[in-house]
Amino acid sequence: MLTRGAFSEVDTGAAPTLTELTEALHFALGDGGRIWLNDQRMVLIQSLVLGRLR
């Protein structure tokens, strides 16, 4: 399992690559902090919140 900030442990041949992820992920800070992944709007929430909703 990867730990926080352990990019050196990522398999360079694994898909998606770090380059592919950085090209697909966009943070629109000037637009209310919206997050986009491949032109689809995403929501970032804590897993604890999902557990509470469940």
KATA-V332781 format. One record per residue. RES is the residue in three letters. BURIAL is # if it has 24 or more other ideal C-beta (glycine too) atoms within 12 Angstrom, else .. Layout:
# KATA-V332781
RES	BURIAL
RES	BURIAL
This chain:
# KATA-V332781
MET	.
LEU	.
THR	.
ARG	.
GLY	.
ALA	.
PHE	.
SER	.
GLU	.
VAL	.
ASP	.
THR	.
GLY	.
ALA	.
ALA	.
PRO	.
THR	.
LEU	.
THR	.
GLU	.
LEU	.
THR	.
GLU	.
ALA	.
LEU	.
HIS	.
PHE	.
ALA	.
LEU	.
GLY	.
ASP	.
GLY	.
GLY	.
ARG	.
ILE	.
TRP	.
LEU	.
ASN	.
ASP	.
GLN	.
ARG	.
MET	.
VAL	.
LEU	.
ILE	.
GLN	.
SER	.
LEU	.
VAL	.
LEU	.
GLY	.
ARG	.
LEU	.
ARG	.
